[in-house]
Amino acid sequence: DSSVESILAAMDQPTIDGVNTYFVAKAAKATGLKVAISGLGGDELFGGYNTFKDVPSLVNKVSKIPGHQLIGKVIRTVFSSAAGSVVAPTIAGAIELGGSFGGAYLLRRGLFMPWELPKIIDPDLVREGLSILCPVEKLNESCDSIKEPLRKLALLETIFYMRNQLLRDADWAGMSQSVEIRLPLVDSFLFETLAPVLLRSAGASKLGLSMMPSHALPKAIIE
């Protein structure tokens, strides 16, 4: 398919996202549009992803299991050699990593778990890469100073998922069609203004944002 070839050529480096933005940008270009406004950043600011519910829930449950990391690793190691076994290693992985926000976030957003990588790429490269990158440790360190679970997730989603994937993918997908994608919600002034109340009770919300224009957004758009 010519679209597949064009997408792979445009993305420059492998990614699992951006294809949706590519086709939206392509449709926008067909109508003659040169600039488009995207809502990217709204879910990170206002907690719109399921991640904001799933990750704290997993951490709350697994962190109560004494020695969960060792237990999960042992179970995963035992069942990883069992032919056709998929569920057990998945549950074991959740027990092993799910007790910390960094580990639970990696489970939620990672395409592959660290122990799965040697099946896909050179094991020596995996070992060296993981020793340098230390993904779980880095994720935990980035949000350790924040106490509130939802705000921990907002930071993780913003500096890892949004910055490293969504923004980059929006860039190549839009530019491939010569459509400039502007991001009013990815704005330092907006963030600094809302930061004290973001993801706190009675704080700012996506619904509240939709009511801010002099003519509030119609129900058909909001829903």
N, C-alpha and C positions, 0 to 999 in steps of 0.2 A: 504494500500500500504506500502511495507517495507521501501520505501524511506522516506515517511512521518514520520514513527516511528523513523528512524535513524536520520533524521533532527531534530525532536523535542528533541530527547535524546542528540544530539550533541550541540544544541544551549544553553543549560543550563538554560537560562532565556528567557522569551518571547521576540520576536523581529519580526518586519515585513519585515526585509531585510536579506540578507545573503544566501538565498536559491539559487540564481543565482551563487554566488561564490562557494557554495557547489558542484553544478553540474560541474562547470568548473574545480574545484580542483579534483573532481572524475574522470573526463575525462583525466586530466593531469596525475593523478596517473596511469591510465590504460595504458598510453604510457611509463611509467617507470620514469617519471620526479619526482625529489625530491624537486626542488626549482622552483618557478615561480616568474616573475616580474609583478607587478601590476601598473597600471596608477593611482591608487587611490591618491587623493590629487591634481590632475591636474585641476579639475573643481573648486576647492576651490581657488587655486592660480590664475587662469586665468579667472574666471568668466564664466565657461561653463554651469552652470545650468540656467534654465528659471527663477529661483528665482531672479537672478541678474537684470532681466527686470521687472518681475511681482511685486515684493515687493516695489521698489521705485515708480513705477507707481501708485500703490494703495495708498501709503502714500501721494504722491503728490496730489491726488484727494480728499481723505477723510479729510486730515488735513485742507483743506480749508472750511470745513463745520463747522460753529460755534456750539459748544456743541455736537459734533458728538458722544461722548461716551454716554451721557445721552439719546440722540435721539435713538441710536442703541439699548440701553438696554431696553428702553420703548417699542419699536417696537417688539423686540425679546420676551419680557415678554408677550405682548398681543397676539402674534401669536403662541407662544409655546404651548398654550392650544388648538389651533384649530386643529381638527382631520385632518390628511392627509396633513397638511401644512408643506412644507419642504423649499420651495424657500424663503419665507419671513424671517424665522429665519436666514437663511444663509446670505441673504443680510443685515439683521439687525446686524449680527455678524461682517460682514465686516465693517459696519459703526461704530460699537462700538470699534473694536480693530484696524481697518486699518489705523488710523491716526498716529501711531507711528511705528518705525521700529521693536520694540519688538513684538507689537501686530500683525502687518502684517506678521512678520516671523512666529509667532505661528500659524496663520491662514494657512500659506503655508505649514509648516512642521508638524503641530500637527495632530495626527490621530483622536483625539477627542477634542472638545472645552471644557473649564472648566465647562460650564453649562450642558454639556452632560454627564459628568462623574457620577453624582448621579444615572443615569439610569442603570449604568453598575456595579458599586461597591458601597459599603456602604456609604450613604450620609455623615455620621459623619466623616468617614475616609477621604472622599473628602474634606470636610470643613477644617479639621485639616491639611491635606497635602498641600492644596492651601495656607493656612495662613502661613505655614512654608516655602514653596518653592517660593511663589510669582513669578510665571513664567514670566509674562509680565514685571514686574518691573526688574527682574533679567536680562532678555534679553535686555531691554533698557539700564540698567546701564552698561552692558558689552561693549556697542558700543557708548555710549553718547559722549565720548571724541573724537570720529572720526567724521570729518565733511563730508567727501565725501561718498555719498550713496553706491557706489559699494564696497568701502573698508569696510564700515560698514557690508555689506552682507558677504564679504570674512571672516571677523572675526566671525560672527555668524555661518556661514557654517562650519568653521574650528573648533571652540571650542565646538560647540554643536552637529551638525549633523555628522561631520567626526569623532571627538574624541569619542563621546558617543555612536555612532551607527556603522558607517562604519568600523572603525578600529577594534572594538570589534567583529563585525560580520565576517570580513575577517579572524580574528584570529581563531575563533572556526570552521569556515567552512573549512579553510585550514588544521588545525590540525586534524580535524576529518578524513582527508584522508592522514595524515602524509606528507602533502605538505607544505613546508615553503614558505610563500608569502612575498616577499621583496618589499619595497615601496620606490623607489629612489626619488619620488617627495615629500615625507613627510620627509623632511631633513632640519635641522635648518640652516646649512650653505647655502643651496640653498635659503631658505626663506630670510635670512638676506641679501644675495647678491641682490636678486630681489626686496626686500621690497620697496626701494625708487621709483620704476617705475611700480610696480604691479597695474593693473587696472587704469592706467592713459593713456592719449592719447600718442600714439607712444611708449607705454611701452611693456614689454614682453608679448608674446602670445603663445598659444598652437601651432599654426602654425609655429611660429618662432622657437619654441623648436624642432619641427620635422625636421627643416633644419640644426640643429646644428651638427649632426654626420658628419664625413668626407665624408660619402656616405649618402646623405639625404634620408629619408624614401620615398619609392616609393608611387606614387599617389594612388595605390590600397589600401594601408594600411591607408594613411591619410584620405581617403574618406570612 
